Amino acid sequence: MKIIRLIDEMKKEMVRRRSRGDCIGLVPTMGYLHQGHLSLIRESVRKNSCTVVSVYVNPTQFGPGEDYERYPRDLDRDAKILTDAGVDYLFIPSNEDMYPTGYKTYVEVHDLQDVMCGASRPGHFRGVCTVVLKLFHITKPHKAYFGQKDAQQAVILKKMADDLNMEVKISVLPIVRERDGLALSSRNSLLNPDQRETALCLYQSLQLAEKLFEQGERNSSKIINLMKNHIKKKKGAHIDYVVIVNKNNLESMAKIRKGETLIAGAVYIGKVRLIDNVVI
């Protein structure tokens, strides 16, 4: 595996790989890799002749008071995991290279960025879209891989790629969970044992929603209220949002329709913010 830190070097390397006919797969990450990331990486390694993984904790997608400084980092560990997984390139850009002095250009996907996570994290998806678009231009991938846990992000990035006529195919892979159902997240490492137990309340509320749907309930407001009541019973859990929306355009749905519905939530466990979702 080759480690590249400079944007210009990465661009030249990708031009060379494309010119010789390689199919390039990109997995953008913020590092501190887990099995969720590895599911994306393995898929890229299987489906492409060249796989690039970026590790970059992007400052522009963190708001004031969020956990940019606390976000877990372990580059040596990540590099070993990626080497073992058969990755061709690890791209580790610096803030100074990605956002040099005088940087003024940002990318936004209106409306989709203003709901769910975007409502409580203004500017978050502007940062996400900007950094992903930059990574697309730098690494020139044919395919890019993202996880369903970040469902809103996936919808937004697909819309960005479509609106800007980009030639990258975005694949979204299923959520990877712990044995007890907790969705894998780098932020899980910030939870103490009691908080780790409390964190299950979000997944449990999603299971409750699925059970209610199977029993014939279709009223979104009723299901949302029951999900919130379940979460509120857990000491130390604070709801950011619980929504039922169309999985393609994130518009609220008064009634659940099978095959079209995303049920999603975000909770704070102490200072740690976790997200999860299911598709009906």
N, C-alpha and C positions, 0 to 999 in steps of 0.2 A: 504494500500500500504506500502510495506517495502522499506526503503531507505538504499542502500548499497554503501559504499565508497571504500572498499578495494577489490582488485582483488581476493585474496585468499578466502575471504568470499563469493564473488559472484560465484566463481567456485564451491565451496562446495554446495551452495544452488541450483545451476543448476544441479549438479550431483544428488542431492536428488530429485529434481522435475522430472528429466528424469527417475530415477529408479522407481518412482511410476507411470510412464506411461503418464505423462503430455506432451502435444505438446507445444513447446516453440516458441513464436513469438518474434522477436527483431525489434525494431524501433530505429535505431541510429540517434541521433540529436545533434545539437550544442546548443539546448535550444532556449529561447525566442520564445516559441511555438505559432503557429498560426493555422488557420483552415486547411492549407495544411498538417501540421504535424498531426493534429487530424484526417484527413481522413485516414492516414496510421495507426494511433493508433486504431481507431475504427474497421478497417478491421482486425487488429491483434486480438483485443479482441473478435470479432465475430468468427474468424476462429481457435483460439487456446485456450487451457485451461490455459495457462500461458503467460502473455505478459510482456516483459522487454522493458523499454525505457531507453536508455542511453542519458545523457546530458553531453557533453564534447566538449569544444572548443579546437580542436586539433591543437597544435602549429605547427606541422610538415607540415600541408597543407597550411600554410601562408608563403609567401615570404617576403623578406626585404621590409619595407615600406608599406606593406599591412595592413589591418585593424584588426589585431589580438587583439590589445589593445582596439580598438573602438567597436569591435563586441558586439552587445547588449546582456546583461545578466540580468536575473531576476529569480533566482532559486526558491524563495518562490512562485512566481506566477506560475512557471512551475509545481511545486509540487502540488499545488492546482488543476490545470487543469488536471494533470494526475490522481490524486485521484478521481476527479469527473468522469473521463473517464473510471474508472474501471481497471486501470493498476495494475499489481501485484507487480512489482519491478521497482524502479527508481535507476539506476546505475550512480553514480557520481564519477568517478575515478579522482585522482589527477595526475598532470604532473609527480610528483616524483614517483608514482607507475607505470604509463604507460611507462615512459621513464627514468628509473633510471640511475644514474651515470654509465658511461661505455656502455650505450646502443649503439649498432652498426648495428642492423638488419633492413633492409627496403625491401619493396616489390614493384616491378614495373611490369607494363604490357606494353611491348615495342610497339612502333608505335601508338597504340590507345591513348597513353598518350601525344603524341607530337603535336597533332593538336588542333584546336579550343581553348578551355580554356587552354590547356596545352602549346600551343605555346607562350602565353603571361604570363603564370604563371608556369615557369619551376619548377619542383619538387612538384607541387601541387598534382598531382595524385599519386605520390610516397607516399606522406603523407596520402592521402585518403585511398589507398589500405592497407597501413601498419596499420592504426588505425582500419579499418573495419575488417581486418583479425584478429587482436588482439581481437576485440570485439566478433567475431565469436568463437574464441577459448575460451574466458572467459565465454560467456553466453551459448554456445552450442545450438544455436537455430535450430529448424527444418525449420523455415521460417524467412525471413527477408524482410522488406518493405522499399521501396525507392520511391521517386517522379519523375515523368516524366520531371519536370522542369530541373532537373539535368540529362539530357538525356545522355550526354557523360559519366558521372559518372556511370550511370546504365549499359551502354554497357561494360565499363571497369570492373566493379565489377562482372558482369555475366561471363566475360571471365576469370577473376581471379579464381572464384569459379569452373569453368569448368576445367581450366588447372591444378588446384591443387586438383582435384577430391574431392571437398568438398561436403558434404551431406546436404547442406542448399539450400532450394528453394528460389530464389530471385523473389519477386513480385514488379512490377513497376506500380504505380497508377497514374491516370490522374492529370494534373495540376489543382490546385484550384486557382480561380481568384477573384479579387474584382469585384463589379458590372460593373465597367467601363472597365474591361478586364485586368488590371494590375495583373501579376502573383504574388501570395503571396510570400513574402520573409521576413525573419527577418531583412534584410538590408533596407527594405522599411521604417522602423522607423527612419532611419538616414536622410531621405529626408525632406527638408522644403516644405511648400505648393507649391511654384513655381516649385521646382524640382520634386515634386510628379506629377504635371501636365505634365511636360516635359517627365517624365519617360514613359508615355503612348506611346511615339513614336516607341518604339521597338515592342510592341504588334500591333500597327497600321501598321507597316511595314510587319509584319507577316500576318495580315489580307489582306493587299495589295497583297502579294504573293499568298495567297489562291484565291483571286478574279481573278488574272491573270491566274492562273491554270484553274479555272472554265471557263474562257473565251477562253481557248485553248492554252495558252502560255506554252511551255515546255522547252524553252531555259534558262538554269540556270543562265548564265552570264547576260542576259537581266533582269531577275527578281532580281538578286542580286544588279545590278546597280540601279534599280528603288527603291528598299528597302533602299539602302544607301542614295539616293537622298532625300528620305522622312525624314530620320533621321537627315541628315545634315541641314535641314531647321529649326530644333529646336535648339534654342540658349541654350547652356549649355550641349548639348548632344554630346558625342564623341564616335565614333565607335571603338570597339576593333576588332570585326570580324562579318561578315555575311557570312554564308556558306550554301550550299545545298549538302547534303551528303547521302550516303546509311545509313539507320537507324540502320542496324545491324553491319556494319564494319567501319563506318565513312569515307569511301572513297568518294572523290568528284565525283559528277555526272554532266556530261555535259547536260544531259536531265533529266527532272523529270519523274519518273515512279510511277504511282499510287500504293500505298501499300508498297513502298520501300523507300520513301524519307523523310528525316528529314531536315527541314529548321530551322536554329538556328542562334542566334545572341547574342552578348554581347555588352553593351554600358556602358560608364561611364556617370553618371549624377553628375557633380561635382567630388567628390572623391569616390562616391558610384558606385560600379560595379554591374550591374544587367544582368541576363541572361533570355532567354525565347526561346521557340521553338514551332513548330507545326509539326505534322506528316501528310503527304499527302498520 
